[in-house]
Amino acid sequence: KFFEKNKVLGIYDVRSDSLASGYSLQSGIYGGIANVGGYKGKKSRGVLLKRVLTNVSNLLDAIIMMEQKLLRGEYGSASYLIGKDGENWLFENSGRNVYSERLEKKFVLTNYFTGIKGEVSEEAKARRDYVAAHLGSKVEVSDILKIVAHHGEKDGICRHGITLASFFVAGRKKGKPLVLYGIGESCQG
């Protein structure tokens, strides 16, 4: 879906009028969410992401808004990635417990916490490790499409019948914004 305010393009969640991931063509800020079980907040995680992307004009304001809103404990537990021009920030929340960290240029966000201590399934670890191992120093579109189409017993990214996956990759190619996204069975292109 496209939002005129701040020119945001993203994967839209109709149920909560929110975003699972998105990119502001105006500010250059991008973000994504991985749901992590454990805490059910009053508000959908994606409501916060949509609010940040459609209202801030720089990364510092996005970071401040994320921390302030998450500390209120209103949003369900999740891992968020917020960034611009390769400066990436990880936010994790479970109730009022909030963790934030500046990350490397490339980071794989998946459905478990890295900063907040908790139980992590072997499958979630295997999926993250598979993606991280297959990202080279220069990421091409063909690399992304191969990764999201992977069917592995423990590390499968495309998991027919288990879940409809979504992925979102934001970056630049020859100085112009490039956004790749998919919803559904990711091996189907």
C-alpha positions in Angstrom: 0.0 0.0 0.0 1.1 3.6 -0.6 0.6 6.4 1.9 0.8 9.9 0.6 2.0 11.3 3.9 5.8 11.0 3.8 5.4 8.9 0.6 5.5 5.6 2.4 5.3 2.2 0.5 4.8 -0.9 2.6 3.3 -4.3 3.3 -0.1 -3.4 4.7 -2.1 -5.2 7.4 -5.8 -4.6 6.7 -6.8 -6.0 10.1 -5.0 -3.4 12.1 -4.6 -0.6 9.5 -0.8 -0.9 10.0 2.4 -1.9 8.3 4.5 -5.0 8.6 7.3 -3.3 6.7 7.8 -0.1 4.8 10.0 2.5 3.1 9.6 6.3 3.0 10.5 7.6 -0.5 10.6 11.1 1.0 12.8 10.6 4.1 14.6 7.4 3.0 13.8 5.7 6.3 12.8 2.0 6.2 11.5 -0.4 8.8 10.3 -3.9 9.4 8.8 -6.0 12.1 9.2 -9.6 13.2 6.5 -10.8 15.6 7.9 -12.4 18.8 5.4 -14.2 21.0 5.1 -13.6 24.8 3.4 -10.3 25.3 0.1 -9.2 23.9 -0.1 -5.4 23.9 -3.2 -3.2 23.4 -2.0 -2.0 20.0 -0.7 -3.8 17.0 3.1 -3.7 16.4 2.5 -2.4 12.9 0.6 0.7 14.1 3.9 2.0 15.6 5.9 1.3 12.5 3.3 3.1 10.3 3.3 6.0 12.7 7.0 6.3 12.6 7.4 6.0 8.8 4.6 8.5 8.0 5.5 11.1 10.6 9.3 11.5 10.9 11.7 13.2 8.5 15.0 11.9 9.9 16.5 8.8 11.5 17.2 10.4 14.9 13.5 11.4 15.3 12.5 7.8 14.3 14.8 6.3 17.0 13.5 8.7 19.6 9.8 8.0 18.7 10.4 4.2 18.7 12.0 4.2 22.2 9.4 6.6 23.7 6.4 4.7 22.4 7.8 1.2 23.2 8.6 2.2 26.8 4.8 2.7 27.4 4.3 -1.1 27.0 1.3 -0.7 24.7 2.5 -2.8 21.7 2.8 -6.6 21.4 6.2 -8.1 21.7 8.3 -7.8 18.6 11.7 -7.1 17.0 11.8 -4.0 14.8 14.5 -2.8 12.4 14.6 0.9 11.6 17.2 2.5 9.3 18.4 4.9 6.7 21.3 4.7 4.2 22.7 1.5 5.9 22.6 2.9 9.4 20.3 0.3 11.1 18.8 0.1 14.5 17.3 -2.9 16.3 14.4 -2.4 18.8 13.0 -5.3 20.8 10.1 -5.0 23.3 8.2 -7.2 25.7 5.9 -5.1 27.7 7.9 -2.2 29.1 11.2 -4.1 28.7 12.9 -2.4 25.7 16.2 -3.2 24.1 17.9 -1.1 21.3 21.2 -1.4 19.5 22.9 0.1 16.5 23.6 -2.6 14.0 25.9 -3.6 11.2 25.0 -2.4 7.7 23.3 -5.8 6.9 21.1 -7.4 9.5 18.6 -10.3 9.4 15.5 -9.7 11.4 13.6 -12.8 12.4 11.1 -14.0 15.0 13.2 -14.1 18.1 14.9 -11.7 20.5 18.7 -11.2 20.4 18.9 -8.5 23.1 16.0 -9.5 25.4 16.7 -12.9 26.9 14.1 -15.6 26.1 13.7 -19.0 24.6 14.6 -19.3 20.9 13.5 -22.2 18.7 16.1 -24.1 16.8 14.1 -23.5 13.6 14.2 -19.7 14.1 18.0 -19.8 14.7 18.5 -22.1 11.6 16.4 -19.7 9.4 18.4 -16.7 10.5 21.7 -18.5 10.1 20.7 -19.6 6.6 19.9 -16.1 5.4 23.0 -14.6 7.0 25.2 -17.2 5.4 23.8 -16.6 1.9 24.1 -12.8 1.9 27.3 -11.8 0.2 29.1 -8.5 0.4 27.1 -7.2 -2.5 23.5 -8.3 -2.5 21.8 -8.8 -5.8 18.1 -9.2 -6.5 18.7 -12.8 -7.7 20.3 -13.6 -4.3 17.3 -12.4 -2.4 14.9 -14.4 -4.6 17.0 -17.6 -4.1 17.0 -17.1 -0.3 13.3 -16.5 0.1 12.5 -19.5 -2.1 14.6 -21.9 0.0 12.8 -25.1 1.2 14.8 -26.6 4.0 13.6 -29.1 6.7 14.9 -26.9 9.6 16.0 -23.7 7.9 13.3 -23.2 5.3 12.3 -19.7 4.5 9.4 -20.7 2.3 7.3 -23.0 4.5 4.2 -24.2 2.6 1.2 -24.8 4.8 2.8 -23.5 7.9 2.7 -19.8 7.3 2.4 -17.2 4.6 5.7 -15.4 4.8 6.4 -11.9 3.9 9.7 -10.3 3.1 10.8 -6.7 2.5 14.2 -5.5 1.4 15.0 -1.8 1.0 18.1 -0.4 -0.5 19.5 1.7 -3.3 20.7 0.7 -6.8 22.6 3.3 -8.8 21.5 6.0 -6.3 17.8 5.3 -6.7 15.5 3.6 -4.1 14.9 -0.1 -4.7 12.2 -2.0 -2.7 11.6 -5.7 -3.1 8.7 -7.3 -1.3 6.7 -10.5 -1.4 3.6 -11.8 0.4 2.5 -15.4 0.3 4.5 -18.4 -0.8 7.8 -16.8 -1.4 9.1 -19.5 -3.8 6.4 -18.4 -6.2 8.2 -15.1 -7.0 
